[in-house]
Every structure is written in C-alpha cells, then in structure tokens.
C-alpha cells in the first residue's frame, strides 16, 4: 500500500488537515491531530486509528503502524 492509500482510509474518520502518513511497503507512521481524541486514553486513540485499517492489517497490506496522536493545542 502507499501512504496515500492509508491516508484515504483514515479520512473516513478524520479530516484531511489532521492526517499525515509516511512510510512504504507495509510499514507506516501516522500523525493525527484531532478533536476526536479529546478525553481519550492513548489506547482508545490507537483503537480509533486501527479501526480504519482493520481489513488492511488482517490481509497483511499493513504490517506495522507507529502513531503520533494528539488533540489540537
């Protein structure tokens, strides 16, 4: 998968301006700054992101995802 394809999947939940994706092959780094994370513990934030990528992780198209997740300052 390409970073753009991963980003398109994340855009089902998050806004364009909030999402950045880097990486190649099946390994990606995702940076999201969103109000969706307000009041959520880190694990719950990660679960929101993983929820957008469930099928791709199961198929092996996405193997590793590192995340930087925060709310707007």
CHARMM-style PDB file with segment names, atoms N, HN, CA, C and O in Angstrom:
ATOM      1  N   UNK     1       0.840  -1.186   0.000  1.00  0.00      PROA
ATOM      2  CA  UNK     1       0.000   0.000   0.000  1.00  0.00      PROA
ATOM      3  C   UNK     1       0.881   1.243   0.000  1.00  0.00      PROA
ATOM      4  O   UNK     1       2.030   1.212   0.440  1.00  0.00      PROA
ATOM      5  N   UNK     2       0.328   2.309  -0.491  1.00  0.00      PROA
ATOM      6  HN  UNK     2      -0.605   2.334  -0.849  1.00  0.00      PROA
ATOM      7  CA  UNK     2       1.039   3.584  -0.472  1.00  0.00      PROA
ATOM      8  C   UNK     2       0.565   4.407   0.722  1.00  0.00      PROA
ATOM      9  O   UNK     2      -0.518   4.162   1.254  1.00  0.00      PROA
ATOM     10  N   UNK     3       1.370   5.380   1.145  1.00  0.00      PROA
ATOM     11  HN  UNK     3       2.249   5.579   0.712  1.00  0.00      PROA
ATOM     12  CA  UNK     3       0.921   6.274   2.220  1.00  0.00      PROA
ATOM     13  C   UNK     3      -0.400   6.974   1.867  1.00  0.00      PROA
ATOM     14  O   UNK     3      -1.233   7.200   2.745  1.00  0.00      PROA
ATOM     15  N   UNK     4      -0.593   7.315   0.597  1.00  0.00      PROA
ATOM     16  HN  UNK     4       0.083   7.132  -0.116  1.00  0.00      PROA
ATOM     17  CA  UNK     4      -1.832   7.978   0.195  1.00  0.00      PROA
ATOM     18  C   UNK     4      -3.038   7.052   0.374  1.00  0.00      PROA
ATOM     19  O   UNK     4      -4.109   7.510   0.774  1.00  0.00      PROA
ATOM     20  N   UNK     5      -2.881   5.774   0.086  1.00  0.00      PROA
ATOM     21  HN  UNK     5      -2.012   5.402  -0.239  1.00  0.00      PROA
ATOM     22  CA  UNK     5      -3.975   4.823   0.279  1.00  0.00      PROA
ATOM     23  C   UNK     5      -4.331   4.682   1.757  1.00  0.00      PROA
ATOM     24  O   UNK     5      -5.508   4.603   2.109  1.00  0.00      PROA
ATOM     25  N   UNK     6      -3.322   4.651   2.617  1.00  0.00      PROA
ATOM     26  HN  UNK     6      -2.366   4.716   2.331  1.00  0.00      PROA
ATOM     27  CA  UNK     6      -3.566   4.582   4.059  1.00  0.00      PROA
ATOM     28  C   UNK     6      -4.276   5.855   4.508  1.00  0.00      PROA
ATOM     29  O   UNK     6      -5.227   5.797   5.287  1.00  0.00      PROA
ATOM     30  N   UNK     7      -3.815   6.998   4.018  1.00  0.00      PROA
ATOM     31  HN  UNK     7      -3.042   7.045   3.385  1.00  0.00      PROA
ATOM     32  CA  UNK     7      -4.440   8.267   4.381  1.00  0.00      PROA
ATOM     33  C   UNK     7      -5.908   8.290   3.971  1.00  0.00      PROA
ATOM     34  O   UNK     7      -6.754   8.753   4.736  1.00  0.00      PROA
ATOM     35  N   UNK     8      -6.220   7.802   2.787  1.00  0.00      PROA
ATOM     36  HN  UNK     8      -5.534   7.426   2.165  1.00  0.00      PROA
ATOM     37  CA  UNK     8      -7.608   7.776   2.332  1.00  0.00      PROA
ATOM     38  C   UNK     8      -8.484   6.948   3.269  1.00  0.00      PROA
ATOM     39  O   UNK     8      -9.633   7.311   3.521  1.00  0.00      PROA
ATOM     40  N   UNK     9      -7.959   5.853   3.781  1.00  0.00      PROA
ATOM     41  HN  UNK     9      -7.025   5.559   3.576  1.00  0.00      PROA
ATOM     42  CA  UNK     9      -8.707   5.046   4.740  1.00  0.00      PROA
ATOM     43  C   UNK     9      -8.939   5.810   6.037  1.00  0.00      PROA
ATOM     44  O   UNK     9     -10.022   5.740   6.617  1.00  0.00      PROA
ATOM     45  N   UNK    10      -7.927   6.536   6.490  1.00  0.00      PROA
ATOM     46  HN  UNK    10      -7.047   6.593   6.018  1.00  0.00      PROA
ATOM     47  CA  UNK    10      -8.051   7.311   7.729  1.00  0.00      PROA
ATOM     48  C   UNK    10      -9.014   8.485   7.573  1.00  0.00      PROA
ATOM     49  O   UNK    10      -9.613   8.935   8.550  1.00  0.00      PROA
ATOM     50  N   UNK    11      -9.161   8.975   6.360  1.00  0.00      PROA
ATOM     51  HN  UNK    11      -8.675   8.610   5.567  1.00  0.00      PROA
ATOM     52  CA  UNK    11     -10.053  10.106   6.124  1.00  0.00      PROA
ATOM     53  C   UNK    11     -11.525   9.735   6.274  1.00  0.00      PROA
ATOM     54  O   UNK    11     -12.385  10.615   6.260  1.00  0.00      PROA
ATOM     55  N   UNK    12     -11.827   8.437   6.417  1.00  0.00      PROA
ATOM     56  HN  UNK    12     -11.128   7.722   6.428  1.00  0.00      PROA
ATOM     57  CA  UNK    12     -13.208   8.043   6.698  1.00  0.00      PROA
ATOM     58  C   UNK    12     -13.606   8.462   8.107  1.00  0.00      PROA
ATOM     59  O   UNK    12     -14.794   8.572   8.410  1.00  0.00      PROA
ATOM     60  N   UNK    13     -12.620   8.695   8.967  1.00  0.00      PROA
ATOM     61  HN  UNK    13     -11.655   8.605   8.720  1.00  0.00      PROA
ATOM     62  CA  UNK    13     -12.884   9.077  10.360  1.00  0.00      PROA
ATOM     63  C   UNK    13     -12.361  10.480  10.696  1.00  0.00      PROA
ATOM     64  O   UNK    13     -12.952  11.188  11.511  1.00  0.00      PROA
ATOM     65  N   UNK    14     -11.261  10.871  10.070  1.00  0.00      PROA
ATOM     66  HN  UNK    14     -10.781  10.296   9.408  1.00  0.00      PROA
ATOM     67  CA  UNK    14     -10.582  12.112  10.417  1.00  0.00      PROA
ATOM     68  C   UNK    14     -10.579  13.076   9.234  1.00  0.00      PROA
ATOM     69  O   UNK    14     -10.782  12.670   8.090  1.00  0.00      PROA
ATOM     70  N   UNK    15     -10.349  14.352   9.522  1.00  0.00      PROA
ATOM     71  HN  UNK    15     -10.184  14.681  10.451  1.00  0.00      PROA
ATOM     72  CA  UNK    15     -10.336  15.376   8.481  1.00  0.00      PROA
ATOM     73  C   UNK    15      -8.970  15.440   7.798  1.00  0.00      PROA
ATOM     74  O   UNK    15      -7.939  15.147   8.404  1.00  0.00      PROA
ATOM     75  N   UNK    16      -8.988  15.830   6.519  1.00  0.00      PROA
ATOM     76  HN  UNK    16      -9.825  16.068   6.027  1.00  0.00      PROA
ATOM     77  CA  UNK    16      -7.776  15.923   5.694  1.00  0.00      PROA
ATOM     78  C   UNK    16      -6.659  16.691   6.383  1.00  0.00      PROA
ATOM     79  O   UNK    16      -5.514  16.239   6.393  1.00  0.00      PROA
ATOM     80  N   UNK    17      -6.976  17.844   6.959  1.00  0.00      PROA
ATOM     81  HN  UNK    17      -7.907  18.211   6.952  1.00  0.00      PROA
ATOM     82  CA  UNK    17      -5.949  18.709   7.552  1.00  0.00      PROA
ATOM     83  C   UNK    17      -5.312  18.087   8.799  1.00  0.00      PROA
ATOM     84  O   UNK    17      -4.254  18.537   9.239  1.00  0.00      PROA
ATOM     85  N   UNK    18      -5.942  17.064   9.368  1.00  0.00      PROA
ATOM     86  HN  UNK    18      -6.802  16.699   9.011  1.00  0.00      PROA
ATOM     87  CA  UNK    18      -5.477  16.459  10.614  1.00  0.00      PROA
ATOM     88  C   UNK    18      -4.547  15.260  10.421  1.00  0.00      PROA
ATOM     89  O   UNK    18      -3.922  14.808  11.381  1.00  0.00      PROA
ATOM     90  N   UNK    19      -4.445  14.739   9.196  1.00  0.00      PROA
ATOM     91  HN  UNK    19      -4.952  15.106   8.417  1.00  0.00      PROA
ATOM     92  CA  UNK    19      -3.804  13.437   8.966  1.00  0.00      PROA
ATOM     93  C   UNK    19      -2.552  13.564   8.095  1.00  0.00      PROA
ATOM     94  O   UNK    19      -2.570  14.205   7.044  1.00  0.00      PROA
ATOM     95  N   UNK    20      -1.462  12.935   8.561  1.00  0.00      PROA
ATOM     96  HN  UNK    20      -1.448  12.415   9.414  1.00  0.00      PROA
ATOM     97  CA  UNK    20      -0.242  12.796   7.768  1.00  0.00      PROA
ATOM     98  C   UNK    20       0.197  11.337   7.845  1.00  0.00      PROA
ATOM     99  O   UNK    20       0.156  10.726   8.912  1.00  0.00      PROA
ATOM    100  N   UNK    21       0.615  10.787   6.717  1.00  0.00      PROA
ATOM    101  HN  UNK    21       0.649  11.284   5.850  1.00  0.00      PROA
ATOM    102  CA  UNK    21       1.067   9.395   6.676  1.00  0.00      PROA
ATOM    103  C   UNK    21       2.371   9.328   5.895  1.00  0.00      PROA
ATOM    104  O   UNK    21       2.479   9.867   4.794  1.00  0.00      PROA
ATOM    105  N   UNK    22       3.348   8.665   6.475  1.00  0.00      PROA
ATOM    106  HN  UNK    22       3.260   8.228   7.370  1.00  0.00      PROA
ATOM    107  CA  UNK    22       4.629   8.409   5.816  1.00  0.00      PROA
ATOM    108  C   UNK    22       4.900   6.909   5.892  1.00  0.00      PROA
ATOM    109  O   UNK    22       4.360   6.212   6.751  1.00  0.00      PROA
ATOM    110  N   UNK    23       5.729   6.429   4.996  1.00  0.00      PROA
ATOM    111  HN  UNK    23       6.168   6.995   4.298  1.00  0.00      PROA
ATOM    112  CA  UNK    23       6.125   5.030   5.038  1.00  0.00      PROA
ATOM    113  C   UNK    23       6.160   4.423   3.663  1.00  0.00      PROA
ATOM    114  O   UNK    23       5.988   5.098   2.648  1.00  0.00      PROA
ATOM    115  N   UNK    24       6.392   3.109   3.661  1.00  0.00      PROA
ATOM    116  HN  UNK    24       6.532   2.562   4.486  1.00  0.00      PROA
ATOM    117  CA  UNK    24       6.426   2.387   2.394  1.00  0.00      PROA
ATOM    118  C   UNK    24       6.207   0.917   2.670  1.00  0.00      PROA
ATOM    119  O   UNK    24       6.332   0.457   3.804  1.00  0.00      PROA
ATOM    120  N   UNK    25       5.879   0.183   1.618  1.00  0.00      PROA
ATOM    121  HN  UNK    25       5.778   0.557   0.696  1.00  0.00      PROA
ATOM    122  CA  UNK    25       5.624  -1.240   1.784  1.00  0.00      PROA
ATOM    123  C   UNK    25       4.425  -1.452   2.680  1.00  0.00      PROA
ATOM    124  O   UNK    25       3.312  -1.051   2.339  1.00  0.00      PROA
ATOM    125  N   UNK    26       4.639  -2.071   3.812  1.00  0.00      PROA
ATOM    126  HN  UNK    26       5.543  -2.397   4.089  1.00  0.00      PROA
ATOM    127  CA  UNK    26       3.556  -2.348   4.750  1.00  0.00      PROA
ATOM    128  C   UNK    26       3.792  -1.683   6.107  1.00  0.00      PROA
ATOM    129  O   UNK    26       3.102  -1.990   7.079  1.00  0.00      PROA
ATOM    130  N   UNK    27       4.779  -0.763   6.173  1.00  0.00      PROA
ATOM    131  HN  UNK    27       5.339  -0.514   5.383  1.00  0.00      PROA
ATOM    132  CA  UNK    27       5.113  -0.093   7.434  1.00  0.00      PROA
ATOM    133  C   UNK    27       4.866   1.408   7.294  1.00  0.00      PROA
ATOM    134  O   UNK    27       5.348   2.045   6.357  1.00  0.00      PROA
ATOM    135  N   UNK    28       4.113   1.958   8.236  1.00  0.00      PROA
ATOM    136  HN  UNK    28       3.721   1.441   8.997  1.00  0.00      PROA
ATOM    137  CA  UNK    28       3.706   3.359   8.135  1.00  0.00      PROA
ATOM    138  C   UNK    28       3.819   4.081   9.467  1.00  0.00      PROA
ATOM    139  O   UNK    28       3.707   3.483  10.537  1.00  0.00      PROA
ATOM    140  N   UNK    29       4.042   5.383   9.368  1.00  0.00      PROA
ATOM    141  HN  UNK    29       4.132   5.868   8.499  1.00  0.00      PROA
ATOM    142  CA  UNK    29       3.978   6.269  10.531  1.00  0.00      PROA
ATOM    143  C   UNK    29       2.820   7.230  10.285  1.00  0.00      PROA
ATOM    144  O   UNK    29       2.778   7.931   9.274  1.00  0.00      PROA
ATOM    145  N   UNK    30       1.890   7.247  11.223  1.00  0.00      PROA
ATOM    146  HN  UNK    30       1.924   6.678  12.045  1.00  0.00      PROA
ATOM    147  CA  UNK    30       0.692   8.062  11.118  1.00  0.00      PROA
ATOM    148  C   UNK    30       0.747   9.157  12.174  1.00  0.00      PROA
ATOM    149  O   UNK    30       0.973   8.883  13.352  1.00  0.00      PROA
ATOM    150  N   UNK    31       0.541  10.395  11.744  1.00  0.00      PROA
ATOM    151  HN  UNK    31       0.358  10.616  10.786  1.00  0.00      PROA
ATOM    152  CA  UNK    31       0.436  11.526  12.661  1.00  0.00      PROA
ATOM    153  C   UNK    31      -0.954  12.113  12.489  1.00  0.00      PROA
ATOM    154  O   UNK    31      -1.339  12.529  11.397  1.00  0.00      PROA
ATOM    155  N   UNK    32      -1.701  12.138  13.587  1.00  0.00      PROA
ATOM    156  HN  UNK    32      -1.389  11.800  14.474  1.00  0.00      PROA
ATOM    157  CA  UNK    32      -3.053  12.693  13.539  1.00  0.00      PROA
ATOM    158  C   UNK    32      -3.233  13.629  14.721  1.00  0.00      PROA
ATOM    159  O   UNK    32      -2.945  13.281  15.866  1.00  0.00      PROA
ATOM    160  N   UNK    33      -3.709  14.810  14.419  1.00  0.00      PROA
ATOM    161  HN  UNK    33      -3.943  15.093  13.489  1.00  0.00      PROA
ATOM    162  CA  UNK    33      -4.057  15.790  15.452  1.00  0.00      PROA
ATOM    163  C   UNK    33      -5.545  16.067  15.277  1.00  0.00      PROA
ATOM    164  O   UNK    33      -5.952  16.712  14.311  1.00  0.00      PROA
ATOM    165  N   UNK    34      -6.361  15.577  16.220  1.00  0.00      PROA
ATOM    166  HN  UNK    34      -6.031  15.053  17.005  1.00  0.00      PROA
ATOM    167  CA  UNK    34      -7.808  15.637  16.038  1.00  0.00      PROA
ATOM    168  C   UNK    34      -8.541  15.798  17.364  1.00  0.00      PROA
ATOM    169  O   UNK    34      -8.105  15.305  18.405  1.00  0.00      PROA
ATOM    170  N   UNK    35      -9.650  16.491  17.296  1.00  0.00      PROA
ATOM    171  HN  UNK    35     -10.004  16.891  16.451  1.00  0.00      PROA
ATOM    172  CA  UNK    35     -10.508  16.632  18.472  1.00  0.00      PROA
ATOM    173  C   UNK    35     -11.215  15.315  18.807  1.00  0.00      PROA
ATOM    174  O   UNK    35     -11.761  15.176  19.901  1.00  0.00      PROA
ATOM    175  N   UNK    36     -11.214  14.345  17.881  1.00  0.00      PROA
ATOM    176  HN  UNK    36     -10.770  14.457  16.991  1.00  0.00      PROA
ATOM    177  CA  UNK    36     -11.791  13.026  18.168  1.00  0.00      PROA
ATOM    178  C   UNK    36     -11.083  12.363  19.349  1.00  0.00      PROA
ATOM    179  O   UNK    36     -11.655  11.492  20.005  1.00  0.00      PROA
ATOM    180  N   UNK    37      -9.847  12.770  19.621  1.00  0.00      PROA
ATOM    181  HN  UNK    37      -9.383  13.478  19.088  1.00  0.00      PROA
ATOM    182  CA  UNK    37      -9.058  12.160  20.688  1.00  0.00      PROA
ATOM    183  C   UNK    37      -9.273  12.815  22.054  1.00  0.00      PROA
ATOM    184  O   UNK    37      -8.774  12.324  23.067  1.00  0.00      PROA
ATOM    185  N   UNK    38     -10.004  13.903  22.078  1.00  0.00      PROA
ATOM    186  HN  UNK    38     -10.409  14.302  21.255  1.00  0.00      PROA
ATOM    187  CA  UNK    38     -10.183  14.648  23.328  1.00  0.00      PROA
ATOM    188  C   UNK    38     -10.804  13.755  24.405  1.00  0.00      PROA
ATOM    189  O   UNK    38     -11.855  13.147  24.202  1.00  0.00      PROA
ATOM    190  N   UNK    39     -10.129  13.695  25.550  1.00  0.00      PROA
ATOM    191  HN  UNK    39      -9.275  14.190  25.714  1.00  0.00      PROA
ATOM    192  CA  UNK    39     -10.604  12.919  26.686  1.00  0.00      PROA
ATOM    193  C   UNK    39     -10.344  11.424  26.597  1.00  0.00      PROA
ATOM    194  O   UNK    39     -10.744  10.682  27.495  1.00  0.00      PROA
ATOM    195  N   UNK    40      -9.683  10.959  25.536  1.00  0.00      PROA
ATOM    196  HN  UNK    40      -9.358  11.562  24.807  1.00  0.00      PROA
ATOM    197  CA  UNK    40      -9.427   9.534  25.375  1.00  0.00      PROA
ATOM    198  C   UNK    40      -8.013   9.174  25.826  1.00  0.00      PROA
ATOM    199  O   UNK    40      -7.065   9.930  25.613  1.00  0.00      PROA
ATOM    200  N   UNK    41      -7.895   8.025  26.444  1.00  0.00      PROA
ATOM    201  HN  UNK    41      -8.665   7.411  26.617  1.00  0.00      PROA
ATOM    202  CA  UNK    41      -6.590   7.492  26.820  1.00  0.00      PROA
ATOM    203  C   UNK    41      -5.867   7.054  25.540  1.00  0.00      PROA
ATOM    204  O   UNK    41      -6.511   6.809  24.521  1.00  0.00      PROA
ATOM    205  N   UNK    42      -4.529   6.955  25.588  1.00  0.00      PROA
ATOM    206  HN  UNK    42      -4.005   7.154  26.416  1.00  0.00      PROA
ATOM    207  CA  UNK    42      -3.766   6.578  24.391  1.00  0.00      PROA
ATOM    208  C   UNK    42      -4.248   5.295  23.705  1.00  0.00      PROA
ATOM    209  O   UNK    42      -4.292   5.240  22.476  1.00  0.00      PROA
ATOM    210  N   UNK    43      -4.603   4.279  24.463  1.00  0.00      PROA
ATOM    211  HN  UNK    43      -4.567   4.323  25.461  1.00  0.00      PROA
ATOM    212  CA  UNK    43      -5.054   3.021  23.858  1.00  0.00      PROA
ATOM    213  C   UNK    43      -6.342   3.239  23.067  1.00  0.00      PROA
ATOM    214  O   UNK    43      -6.492   2.688  21.976  1.00  0.00      PROA
ATOM    215  N   UNK    44      -7.258   4.020  23.589  1.00  0.00      PROA
ATOM    216  HN  UNK    44      -7.136   4.468  24.475  1.00  0.00      PROA
ATOM    217  CA  UNK    44      -8.509   4.301  22.877  1.00  0.00      PROA
ATOM    218  C   UNK    44      -8.246   5.102  21.607  1.00  0.00      PROA
ATOM    219  O   UNK    44      -8.916   4.895  20.596  1.00  0.00      PROA
ATOM    220  N   UNK    45      -7.287   6.005  21.648  1.00  0.00      PROA
ATOM    221  HN  UNK    45      -6.743   6.174  22.469  1.00  0.00      PROA
ATOM    222  CA  UNK    45      -6.907   6.767  20.452  1.00  0.00      PROA
ATOM    223  C   UNK    45      -6.386   5.814  19.372  1.00  0.00      PROA
ATOM    224  O   UNK    45      -6.769   5.912  18.206  1.00  0.00      PROA
ATOM    225  N   UNK    46      -5.514   4.898  19.778  1.00  0.00      PROA
ATOM    226  HN  UNK    46      -5.203   4.819  20.725  1.00  0.00      PROA
ATOM    227  CA  UNK    46      -4.966   3.925  18.833  1.00  0.00      PROA
ATOM    228  C   UNK    46      -6.064   3.042  18.250  1.00  0.00      PROA
ATOM    229  O   UNK    46      -6.034   2.713  17.064  1.00  0.00      PROA
ATOM    230  N   UNK    47      -7.024   2.663  19.075  1.00  0.00      PROA
ATOM    231  HN  UNK    47      -7.048   2.930  20.038  1.00  0.00      PROA
ATOM    232  CA  UNK    47      -8.110   1.819  18.599  1.00  0.00      PROA
ATOM    233  C   UNK    47      -8.937   2.514  17.520  1.00  0.00      PROA
ATOM    234  O   UNK    47      -9.408   1.863  16.587  1.00  0.00      PROA
ATOM    235  N   UNK    48      -9.117   3.833  17.641  1.00  0.00      PROA
ATOM    236  HN  UNK    48      -8.734   4.361  18.398  1.00  0.00      PROA
ATOM    237  CA  UNK    48      -9.821   4.581  16.596  1.00  0.00      PROA
ATOM    238  C   UNK    48      -9.087   4.478  15.269  1.00  0.00      PROA
ATOM    239  O   UNK    48      -9.705   4.294  14.220  1.00  0.00      PROA
ATOM    240  N   UNK    49      -7.768   4.596  15.320  1.00  0.00      PROA
ATOM    241  HN  UNK    49      -7.266   4.745  16.171  1.00  0.00      PROA
ATOM    242  CA  UNK    49      -6.960   4.521  14.105  1.00  0.00      PROA
ATOM    243  C   UNK    49      -6.974   3.100  13.546  1.00  0.00      PROA
ATOM    244  O   UNK    49      -7.211   2.901  12.355  1.00  0.00      PROA
ATOM    245  N   UNK    50      -6.724   2.123  14.398  1.00  0.00      PROA
ATOM    246  HN  UNK    50      -6.532   2.284  15.366  1.00  0.00      PROA
ATOM    247  CA  UNK    50      -6.737   0.735  13.939  1.00  0.00      PROA
ATOM    248  C   UNK    50      -8.086   0.345  13.340  1.00  0.00      PROA
ATOM    249  O   UNK    50      -8.145  -0.473  12.422  1.00  0.00      PROA
ATOM    250  N   UNK    51      -9.168   0.926  13.856  1.00  0.00      PROA
ATOM    251  HN  UNK    51      -9.120   1.591  14.602  1.00  0.00      PROA
ATOM    252  CA  UNK    51     -10.497   0.643  13.327  1.00  0.00      PROA
ATOM    253  C   UNK    51     -10.636   0.999  11.858  1.00  0.00      PROA
ATOM    254  O   UNK    51     -11.402   0.362  11.135  1.00  0.00      PROA
ATOM    255  N   UNK    52      -9.908   2.003  11.412  1.00  0.00      PROA
ATOM    256  HN  UNK    52      -9.286   2.521  11.999  1.00  0.00      PROA
ATOM    257  CA  UNK    52      -9.934   2.408   9.997  1.00  0.00      PROA
ATOM    258  C   UNK    52      -9.111   1.469   9.113  1.00  0.00      PROA
ATOM    259  O   UNK    52      -9.272   1.460   7.893  1.00  0.00      PROA
ATOM    260  N   UNK    53      -8.236   0.687   9.727  1.00  0.00      PROA
ATOM    261  HN  UNK    53      -8.105   0.694  10.718  1.00  0.00      PROA
ATOM    262  CA  UNK    53      -7.282  -0.130   8.967  1.00  0.00      PROA
ATOM    263  C   UNK    53      -7.457  -1.635   9.188  1.00  0.00      PROA
ATOM    264  O   UNK    53      -6.589  -2.420   8.806  1.00  0.00      PROA
ATOM    265  N   UNK    54      -8.563  -2.037   9.794  1.00  0.00      PROA
ATOM    266  HN  UNK    54      -9.268  -1.399  10.104  1.00  0.00      PROA
ATOM    267  CA  UNK    54      -8.767  -3.429  10.189  1.00  0.00      PROA
ATOM    268  C   UNK    54      -8.555  -4.412   9.044  1.00  0.00      PROA
ATOM    269  O   UNK    54      -7.809  -5.379   9.194  1.00  0.00      PROA
ATOM    270  N   UNK    55      -9.195  -4.179   7.911  1.00  0.00      PROA
ATOM    271  HN  UNK    55      -9.801  -3.393   7.790  1.00  0.00      PROA
ATOM    272  CA  UNK    55      -9.094  -5.112   6.782  1.00  0.00      PROA
ATOM    273  C   UNK    55      -7.669  -5.185   6.234  1.00  0.00      PROA
ATOM    274  O   UNK    55      -7.188  -6.260   5.876  1.00  0.00      PROA
ATOM    275  N   UNK    56      -7.007  -4.042   6.172  1.00  0.00      PROA
ATOM    276  HN  UNK    56      -7.398  -3.169   6.463  1.00  0.00      PROA
ATOM    277  CA  UNK    56      -5.659  -3.998   5.614  1.00  0.00      PROA
ATOM    278  C   UNK    56      -4.653  -4.681   6.541  1.00  0.00      PROA
ATOM    279  O   UNK    56      -3.701  -5.304   6.070  1.00  0.00      PROA
ATOM    280  N   UNK    57      -4.853  -4.570   7.832  1.00  0.00      PROA
ATOM    281  HN  UNK    57      -5.626  -4.064   8.215  1.00  0.00      PROA
ATOM    282  CA  UNK    57      -3.988  -5.253   8.790  1.00  0.00      PROA
ATOM    283  C   UNK    57      -4.221  -6.765   8.693  1.00  0.00      PROA
ATOM    284  O   UNK    57      -3.267  -7.542   8.677  1.00  0.00      PROA
ATOM    285  N   UNK    58      -5.474  -7.173   8.629  1.00  0.00      PROA
ATOM    286  HN  UNK    58      -6.249  -6.542   8.641  1.00  0.00      PROA
ATOM    287  CA  UNK    58      -5.809  -8.596   8.546  1.00  0.00      PROA
ATOM    288  C   UNK    58      -5.242  -9.235   7.282  1.00  0.00      PROA
ATOM    289  O   UNK    58      -4.811 -10.388   7.308  1.00  0.00      PROA
ATOM    290  N   UNK    59      -5.240  -8.492   6.179  1.00  0.00      PROA
ATOM    291  HN  UNK    59      -5.590  -7.555   6.158  1.00  0.00      PROA
ATOM    292  CA  UNK    59      -4.752  -9.032   4.910  1.00  0.00      PROA
ATOM    293  C   UNK    59      -3.227  -8.977   4.796  1.00  0.00      PROA
ATOM    294  O   UNK    59      -2.651  -9.630   3.926  1.00  0.00      PROA
ATOM    295  N   UNK    60      -2.569  -8.203   5.667  1.00  0.00      PROA
ATOM    296  HN  UNK    60      -3.038  -7.673   6.374  1.00  0.00      PROA
ATOM    297  CA  UNK    60      -1.125  -8.050   5.596  1.00  0.00      PROA
ATOM    298  C   UNK    60      -0.672  -6.877   4.750  1.00  0.00      PROA
ATOM    299  O   UNK    60       0.526  -6.619   4.640  1.00  0.00      PROA
ATOM    300  N   UNK    61      -1.633  -6.148   4.140  1.00  0.00      PROA
ATOM    301  HN  UNK    61      -2.607  -6.358   4.230  1.00  0.00      PROA
ATOM    302  CA  UNK    61      -1.271  -4.956   3.369  1.00  0.00      PROA
ATOM    303  C   UNK    61      -0.632  -3.899   4.266  1.00  0.00      PROA
ATOM    304  O   UNK    61       0.224  -3.131   3.827  1.00  0.00      PROA
ATOM    305  N   UNK    62      -1.059  -3.871   5.522  1.00  0.00      PROA
ATOM    306  HN  UNK    62      -1.754  -4.495   5.878  1.00  0.00      PROA
ATOM    307  CA  UNK    62      -0.452  -3.003   6.532  1.00  0.00      PROA
ATOM    308  C   UNK    62       0.075  -3.923   7.621  1.00  0.00      PROA
ATOM    309  O   UNK    62      -0.683  -4.670   8.240  1.00  0.00      PROA
ATOM    310  N   UNK    63       1.382  -3.861   7.849  1.00  0.00      PROA
ATOM    311  HN  UNK    63       1.998  -3.254   7.347  1.00  0.00      PROA
ATOM    312  CA  UNK    63       2.008  -4.752   8.831  1.00  0.00      PROA
ATOM    313  C   UNK    63       2.332  -4.026  10.132  1.00  0.00      PROA
ATOM    314  O   UNK    63       2.113  -4.562  11.219  1.00  0.00      PROA
ATOM    315  N   UNK    64       2.851  -2.812  10.020  1.00  0.00      PROA
ATOM    316  HN  UNK    64       3.029  -2.377   9.137  1.00  0.00      PROA
ATOM    317  CA  UNK    64       3.260  -2.062  11.206  1.00  0.00      PROA
ATOM    318  C   UNK    64       2.814  -0.614  11.074  1.00  0.00      PROA
ATOM    319  O   UNK    64       2.957   0.007  10.021  1.00  0.00      PROA
ATOM    320  N   UNK    65       2.271  -0.094  12.169  1.00  0.00      PROA
ATOM    321  HN  UNK    65       2.155  -0.598  13.024  1.00  0.00      PROA
ATOM    322  CA  UNK    65       1.836   1.301  12.202  1.00  0.00      PROA
ATOM    323  C   UNK    65       2.356   1.924  13.493  1.00  0.00      PROA
ATOM    324  O   UNK    65       2.010   1.483  14.589  1.00  0.00      PROA
ATOM    325  N   UNK    66       3.183   2.946  13.356  1.00  0.00      PROA
ATOM    326  HN  UNK    66       3.464   3.305  12.466  1.00  0.00      PROA
ATOM    327  CA  UNK    66       3.557   3.736  14.526  1.00  0.00      PROA
ATOM    328  C   UNK    66       2.699   4.993  14.470  1.00  0.00      PROA
ATOM    329  O   UNK    66       2.365   5.481  13.390  1.00  0.00      PROA
ATOM    330  N   UNK    67       2.348   5.507  15.636  1.00  0.00      PROA
ATOM    331  HN  UNK    67       2.619   5.110  16.513  1.00  0.00      PROA
ATOM    332  CA  UNK    67       1.388   6.607  15.686  1.00  0.00      PROA
ATOM    333  C   UNK    67       1.846   7.717  16.602  1.00  0.00      PROA
ATOM    334  O   UNK    67       2.427   7.491  17.663  1.00  0.00      PROA
ATOM    335  N   UNK    68       1.560   8.933  16.149  1.00  0.00      PROA
ATOM    336  HN  UNK    68       1.088   9.116  15.287  1.00  0.00      PROA
ATOM    337  CA  UNK    68       1.665  10.136  16.986  1.00  0.00      PROA
ATOM    338  C   UNK    68       0.270  10.757  16.957  1.00  0.00      PROA
ATOM    339  O   UNK    68      -0.150  11.328  15.951  1.00  0.00      PROA
ATOM    340  N   UNK    69      -0.435  10.635  18.075  1.00  0.00      PROA
ATOM    341  HN  UNK    69      -0.094  10.172  18.892  1.00  0.00      PROA
ATOM    342  CA  UNK    69      -1.827  11.046  18.125  1.00  0.00      PROA
ATOM    343  C   UNK    69      -2.026  12.098  19.192  1.00  0.00      PROA
ATOM    344  O   UNK    69      -1.612  11.902  20.335  1.00  0.00      PROA
ATOM    345  N   UNK    70      -2.655  13.217  18.842  1.00  0.00      PROA
ATOM    346  HN  UNK    70      -2.991  13.376  17.913  1.00  0.00      PROA
ATOM    347  CA  UNK    70      -2.869  14.292  19.809  1.00  0.00      PROA
ATOM    348  C   UNK    70      -4.129  15.075  19.451  1.00  0.00      PROA
ATOM    349  O   UNK    70      -4.709  14.912  18.377  1.00  0.00      PROA
ATOM    350  N   UNK    71      -4.528  15.923  20.383  1.00  0.00      PROA
ATOM    351  HN  UNK    71      -4.058  16.056  21.256  1.00  0.00      PROA
ATOM    352  CA  UNK    71      -5.624  16.850  20.121  1.00  0.00      PROA
ATOM    353  C   UNK    71      -5.015  18.173  19.659  1.00  0.00      PROA
ATOM    354  O   UNK    71      -3.808  18.385  19.777  1.00  0.00      PROA
ATOM    355  N   UNK    72      -5.852  19.049  19.136  1.00  0.00      PROA
ATOM    356  HN  UNK    72      -6.833  18.877  19.040  1.00  0.00      PROA
ATOM    357  CA  UNK    72      -5.379  20.372  18.742  1.00  0.00      PROA
ATOM    358  C   UNK    72      -4.987  21.154  20.001  1.00  0.00      PROA
ATOM    359  O   UNK    72      -5.644  21.046  21.036  1.00  0.00      PROA
ATOM    360  N   UNK    73      -3.938  21.919  19.903  1.00  0.00      PROA
ATOM    361  HN  UNK    73      -3.404  22.006  19.062  1.00  0.00      PROA
ATOM    362  CA  UNK    73      -3.460  22.694  21.066  1.00  0.00      PROA
ATOM    363  C   UNK    73      -4.396  23.800  21.425  1.00  0.00      PROA
ATOM    364  OT1 UNK    73      -4.141  24.541  22.375  1.00  0.00      PROA
TER     365      UNK     73
END
